[in-house]
Amino acid sequence: MAKIRLFLKILMFLLIIGFASNAILQEVSYYFYKGDRQVSDPIITPKKIEYTDKLTGYGHNLSLDSKAIILFFGGSGDIAYNCVAKYSLYYDVPFLAVDYYGTQDSQGKMDLSTMQKPATDFFDYCKARYPSRKIVVTGHSYGCGMAAYLASARDCDSLILLAGYRDLSDLYNKIIPIFQGPFKAFISDDIRVDQYAKQTVCPVTIVASQADNTLGADLQEKVRRLYNGAKLLTFPDIDHGDYPTDKRVIALIKEQLQ
């Protein structure tokens, strides 16, 4: 009987730790999109876009004639305004980003479904506005999840993942390393890139760096294996937050715009 009580206490402890850790990490992840502020004094001023009556975002070069457009999903802290303000100046094509429902001026509650729906609503708006353009979907860090989802749900022309992941355990375990094996079940609203990859038919390019201490080069090789025929480019010296502004990465994205 004592052994049973001990087992139940241990089980209860593990359940509390698992659920509490997931709740904390999920709230932290969402906070970066809900609470982050717009960068001050940007070189270019992003133009606000209403994709639907409840979904907003920003863009730049919106009226520019081009063969392609970029749909960008930023990492933690890169709300739509900041993505456009910091990264669009490198490209001579329309560059657009979206704020998930429940973040910034987009109305609603933020969860997995309200991250997936704005991705497809965002795409549908852009496809209608630029019907003959090539659509290059790019994600960075946490934003790779919804970029990967979109490429699985819509007919994109190219998917570029800058430091991606297989599911949220790859991110969460960097902070609280308990989400292994069956303990992954504690992750609610998991972003399953490993599942999205099975439904993706467009060309996929994954960018890694040996200097990335957050989502490293070894992990990017595992992400590459999820996709049929994906390319992996590994650089020696890009820090995790610097992929979108690295000249070599910019050149790679520009190649996909041709």
C-alpha positions in Angstrom: 0.0 0.0 0.0 2.8 2.4 0.8 4.4 1.7 -2.6 1.1 2.5 -4.3 0.8 5.8 -2.4 4.4 6.7 -3.3 3.7 5.9 -6.9 0.6 8.1 -6.9 2.5 11.0 -5.3 5.2 10.7 -7.9 2.6 10.5 -10.7 0.8 13.6 -9.3 4.1 15.5 -9.1 4.9 14.7 -12.7 1.5 15.7 -13.9 1.7 19.0 -12.1 5.2 19.7 -13.4 4.2 18.7 -17.0 1.0 20.8 -17.2 2.5 23.7 -15.4 5.6 23.8 -17.5 3.6 23.7 -20.7 1.3 26.5 -19.5 4.2 28.7 -18.6 6.1 28.1 -21.8 3.0 28.6 -24.0 2.1 31.9 -22.3 5.7 33.1 -22.7 5.6 32.2 -26.4 2.3 33.9 -27.0 3.3 37.0 -25.0 6.1 37.9 -27.5 3.4 38.4 -30.1 0.7 39.9 -27.9 2.8 42.3 -26.0 5.7 43.2 -28.2 6.1 46.8 -29.2 6.7 48.3 -32.6 10.3 49.3 -33.3 10.9 53.0 -33.2 12.3 55.1 -36.0 12.2 52.4 -38.7 14.1 53.1 -42.0 10.8 52.3 -43.9 7.3 52.8 -42.6 5.2 49.6 -42.8 1.8 50.0 -44.3 -1.1 48.6 -42.3 -3.3 46.0 -44.1 -6.7 44.7 -43.1 -6.7 41.1 -44.5 -10.2 40.5 -43.1 -12.4 42.6 -40.8 -10.6 41.0 -37.8 -7.2 40.2 -39.1 -4.5 42.8 -39.7 -0.8 43.0 -40.6 1.7 45.1 -42.4 3.5 45.3 -45.7 5.9 47.2 -47.9 6.4 47.7 -51.7 2.7 46.6 -52.0 2.2 48.3 -55.4 5.6 47.3 -56.8 5.6 45.2 -60.1 7.4 42.0 -59.6 7.4 38.3 -60.4 7.0 37.2 -56.7 6.0 38.3 -53.2 7.3 37.3 -49.8 5.0 36.2 -46.9 7.1 36.4 -43.8 6.5 34.7 -40.4 8.8 36.2 -37.7 10.2 34.6 -34.6 9.5 35.6 -31.0 9.2 39.4 -30.8 8.9 39.9 -34.5 5.3 41.0 -34.8 4.2 41.9 -38.3 5.1 45.6 -38.1 8.6 44.7 -36.9 9.2 42.1 -39.6 8.3 44.6 -42.3 10.2 47.4 -40.7 13.4 45.4 -40.3 13.5 43.0 -43.2 11.5 44.3 -46.2 14.0 46.9 -47.2 16.3 44.2 -48.6 13.8 43.2 -51.3 12.3 44.8 -54.4 9.1 42.8 -54.1 5.9 43.1 -52.0 6.8 42.0 -48.5 3.9 41.1 -46.2 3.4 39.8 -42.6 0.4 39.1 -40.5 -0.5 39.4 -36.8 -2.2 36.3 -35.4 -5.7 36.5 -34.1 -5.5 37.7 -30.5 -2.3 39.7 -31.0 -1.7 43.4 -31.8 -4.8 44.7 -33.7 -6.0 41.3 -34.8 -9.1 40.4 -32.8 -9.7 37.1 -31.1 -7.9 34.6 -28.9 -4.5 33.3 -29.6 -4.2 29.5 -29.8 -3.2 26.9 -32.4 -6.3 27.2 -34.5 -6.2 31.0 -34.4 -2.6 30.8 -35.6 -3.4 28.5 -38.4 -6.4 30.4 -39.7 -4.7 33.7 -40.0 -1.9 32.0 -42.0 -4.4 30.7 -44.6 -6.5 33.9 -44.5 -3.3 35.9 -45.0 -2.4 33.7 -48.0 -5.9 33.9 -49.5 -5.8 37.7 -49.4 -2.3 37.8 -51.0 -3.3 35.3 -53.7 -6.3 37.3 -54.6 -4.4 40.6 -54.6 -1.4 39.1 -56.5 -2.9 36.3 -58.6 -0.1 35.8 -61.0 2.8 36.2 -58.6 5.1 33.5 -57.2 4.5 33.2 -53.5 7.6 32.6 -51.4 6.8 31.7 -47.7 9.6 32.3 -45.2 9.7 31.6 -41.5 12.2 32.3 -38.9 12.6 30.4 -35.6 9.1 30.2 -33.9 7.6 31.5 -37.1 8.8 28.5 -39.0 5.9 26.6 -37.5 3.1 28.6 -39.2 5.2 29.0 -42.4 5.4 25.2 -42.5 1.7 24.9 -41.8 0.8 27.3 -44.6 2.9 25.4 -47.1 1.1 22.3 -46.2 -2.4 23.9 -46.5 -2.0 26.1 -49.5 -0.3 25.9 -52.9 2.9 27.9 -52.2 5.7 28.2 -54.7 8.6 27.9 -52.2 9.1 27.4 -48.4 12.2 28.7 -46.6 12.8 27.8 -43.0 15.4 29.8 -41.1 16.3 27.7 -38.1 13.2 25.5 -37.9 12.0 22.8 -35.6 10.1 19.5 -35.7 7.6 20.3 -32.9 7.4 22.6 -29.9 9.4 20.2 -27.8 12.5 21.3 -29.7 11.9 24.8 -28.4 10.5 24.0 -25.0 13.3 21.6 -24.1 15.8 24.5 -24.5 14.2 26.1 -21.4 12.7 23.2 -19.4 14.1 19.9 -20.7 11.3 17.6 -19.7 9.3 17.1 -22.9 10.8 13.9 -24.0 9.1 10.7 -25.3 5.7 10.3 -23.7 6.1 13.6 -21.8 5.5 15.4 -25.2 1.8 14.7 -24.5 1.8 17.6 -22.0 2.3 20.0 -24.9 -1.0 21.5 -25.8 -1.5 23.2 -29.1 1.7 21.7 -30.4 3.0 23.0 -33.7 3.7 19.7 -35.6 6.0 20.6 -38.4 6.8 16.8 -38.7 3.1 16.4 -39.7 2.9 19.4 -42.0 5.9 18.2 -43.9 4.0 15.1 -45.1 1.5 17.4 -46.9 4.0 19.8 -48.4 4.7 19.6 -52.1 6.5 22.8 -52.9 10.3 23.1 -52.9 11.7 23.5 -49.3 15.0 25.1 -48.3 16.2 24.9 -44.7 18.9 27.3 -43.4 21.2 26.3 -40.5 24.2 27.7 -38.7 26.9 26.0 -36.6 26.9 29.2 -34.4 23.2 28.9 -33.6 22.9 27.8 -30.0 19.1 27.8 -29.9 18.0 25.7 -32.9 21.3 24.3 -34.0 22.6 22.8 -37.2 22.1 19.2 -36.0 18.4 19.8 -35.5 18.1 21.4 -38.9 19.4 18.2 -40.5 16.6 16.4 -38.7 14.1 18.9 -40.0 15.4 18.4 -43.5 14.7 14.7 -43.3 11.1 15.4 -42.6 10.7 16.9 -46.1 11.0 15.0 -49.4 13.9 16.5 -51.4 14.5 19.5 -49.1 17.7 21.4 -49.4 19.8 22.2 -46.3 22.3 25.1 -46.3 24.6 25.4 -43.3 26.6 28.4 -42.5 29.4 28.6 -39.9 28.7 31.9 -38.2 25.1 33.1 -38.1 23.7 33.8 -34.6 20.1 32.7 -34.0 18.5 36.1 -34.3 20.5 37.2 -37.3 19.3 35.0 -40.2 16.9 37.5 -41.7 19.5 40.2 -42.0 22.5 38.0 -43.1 23.6 38.9 -46.6 23.9 35.3 -47.6 20.4 34.4 -46.4 19.0 37.5 -48.2 20.8 36.4 -51.4 19.2 32.9 -51.0 15.7 34.3 -50.6 16.3 36.6 -53.6 17.2 33.5 -55.7 13.8 32.0 -54.9 12.1 35.2 -56.1 13.2 34.7 -59.7 
